[in-house]
Amino acid sequence: MGDMTEKRRLIQGTACVFAAATLLAGCYTVDSLQGTQAEQITVDGRRFTVRLGTTGAPNQYRLLVQRATMVIGPDYETESERARNVARIIMQRTCRGRPYSQEVEGMEGINYRTTFTCR
Protein backbone atom coordinates (compact mmCIF):
# COMPACT_ATOMS: atom_id res chain seq x y z
CA MET A 1 0.00 0.00 0.00
CA GLY A 2 2.88 2.39 0.84
CA ASP A 3 4.40 1.77 -2.60
CA MET A 4 1.18 2.91 -4.35
CA THR A 5 1.03 6.06 -2.20
CA GLU A 6 4.62 6.91 -3.17
CA LYS A 7 3.85 6.42 -6.88
CA ARG A 8 0.75 8.59 -6.60
CA ARG A 9 2.76 11.40 -4.95
CA LEU A 10 5.39 11.16 -7.66
CA ILE A 11 2.75 11.40 -10.41
CA GLN A 12 1.02 14.33 -8.69
CA GLY A 13 4.35 16.12 -8.20
CA THR A 14 5.26 15.64 -11.85
CA ALA A 15 1.86 16.93 -12.95
CA CYS A 16 2.27 20.05 -10.77
CA VAL A 17 5.71 20.79 -12.22
CA PHE A 18 4.39 20.36 -15.76
CA ALA A 19 1.41 22.66 -15.06
CA ALA A 20 3.66 25.34 -13.54
CA ALA A 21 6.06 25.19 -16.49
CA THR A 22 3.16 25.53 -18.93
CA LEU A 23 1.84 28.58 -17.10
CA LEU A 24 5.26 30.21 -16.98
CA ALA A 25 5.83 29.58 -20.68
CA GLY A 26 2.63 31.48 -21.39
CA CYS A 27 4.03 34.53 -19.57
CA TYR A 28 7.23 34.66 -21.66
CA THR A 29 6.93 37.17 -24.50
CA VAL A 30 8.81 36.94 -27.76
CA ASP A 31 9.09 40.07 -29.89
CA SER A 32 10.29 40.37 -33.45
CA LEU A 33 11.48 42.97 -35.91
CA GLN A 34 9.48 42.95 -39.10
CA GLY A 35 11.48 41.93 -42.16
CA THR A 36 14.27 40.21 -40.21
CA GLN A 37 15.32 36.63 -39.60
CA ALA A 38 16.35 35.19 -36.25
CA GLU A 39 19.96 34.21 -35.65
CA GLN A 40 20.95 32.07 -32.67
CA ILE A 41 24.13 33.08 -30.83
CA THR A 42 25.74 31.73 -27.67
CA VAL A 43 27.67 34.09 -25.41
CA ASP A 44 29.03 33.15 -21.98
CA GLY A 45 27.16 29.83 -22.17
CA ARG A 46 23.79 31.58 -22.67
CA ARG A 47 21.73 31.30 -25.85
CA PHE A 48 20.29 34.43 -27.45
CA THR A 49 18.15 35.17 -30.48
CA VAL A 50 19.31 38.19 -32.46
CA ARG A 51 17.31 40.03 -35.12
CA LEU A 52 19.06 42.65 -37.25
CA GLY A 53 17.52 44.83 -39.96
CA THR A 54 18.10 48.13 -41.71
CA THR A 55 16.16 51.28 -40.92
CA GLY A 56 16.27 52.49 -44.52
CA ALA A 57 18.90 55.15 -43.75
CA PRO A 58 22.46 54.51 -44.97
CA ASN A 59 24.52 52.37 -42.56
CA GLN A 60 21.77 52.47 -39.90
CA TYR A 61 20.42 49.28 -38.34
CA ARG A 62 17.78 48.06 -35.87
CA LEU A 63 18.78 45.31 -33.44
CA LEU A 64 16.75 43.13 -31.08
CA VAL A 65 18.47 40.77 -28.62
CA GLN A 66 16.38 38.19 -26.72
CA ARG A 67 17.19 35.28 -24.46
CA ALA A 68 16.57 32.10 -26.44
CA THR A 69 15.69 30.23 -23.26
CA MET A 70 13.05 30.97 -20.68
CA VAL A 71 14.36 32.76 -17.60
CA ILE A 72 12.60 32.15 -14.29
CA GLY A 73 13.01 35.01 -11.83
CA PRO A 74 15.54 36.93 -13.93
CA ASP A 75 17.94 39.45 -12.43
CA TYR A 76 17.14 42.30 -14.82
CA GLU A 77 20.45 44.07 -14.26
CA THR A 78 22.45 40.94 -15.12
CA GLU A 79 20.23 40.10 -18.11
CA SER A 80 20.54 43.68 -19.35
CA GLU A 81 24.35 43.51 -19.22
CA ARG A 82 24.37 40.15 -21.02
CA ALA A 83 22.10 41.50 -23.76
CA ARG A 84 24.30 44.59 -24.17
CA ASN A 85 27.36 42.34 -24.54
CA VAL A 86 25.61 40.39 -27.30
CA ALA A 87 24.59 43.65 -28.97
CA ARG A 88 28.21 44.90 -28.91
CA ILE A 89 29.35 41.71 -30.66
CA ILE A 90 26.70 42.09 -33.36
CA MET A 91 27.35 45.82 -33.85
CA GLN A 92 31.11 45.27 -34.18
CA ARG A 93 30.53 42.43 -36.64
CA THR A 94 27.99 44.43 -38.67
CA CYS A 95 30.20 47.53 -38.82
CA ARG A 96 33.27 45.35 -39.59
CA GLY A 97 35.36 46.94 -36.88
CA ARG A 98 34.47 50.53 -37.80
CA PRO A 99 33.17 52.81 -35.04
CA TYR A 100 29.44 52.95 -34.45
CA SER A 101 27.02 55.10 -32.51
CA GLN A 102 23.78 54.11 -30.82
CA GLU A 103 20.89 56.50 -31.36
CA VAL A 104 18.30 54.56 -29.37
CA GLU A 105 18.73 51.95 -26.65
CA GLY A 106 16.30 50.31 -24.28
CA MET A 107 15.20 47.24 -22.38
CA GLU A 108 11.72 45.71 -22.37
CA GLY A 109 11.87 43.10 -19.64
CA ILE A 110 14.85 41.02 -20.73
CA ASN A 111 14.58 42.04 -24.40
CA TYR A 112 17.14 44.60 -25.57
CA ARG A 113 16.46 46.95 -28.51
CA THR A 114 18.75 49.45 -30.13
CA THR A 115 19.25 51.45 -33.30
CA PHE A 116 22.85 52.05 -34.35
CA THR A 117 24.81 53.63 -37.20
CA CYS A 118 28.14 52.43 -38.58
CA ARG A 119 30.51 55.37 -39.12
Beta strands, then each sheet from edge to edge (+ up, - down):
strand 1: 38-43
strand 2: 46-54
strand 3: 60-67
strand 4: 100-108
strand 5: 111-118
sheet 1: 1+ 2- 3+ 5- 4+
end
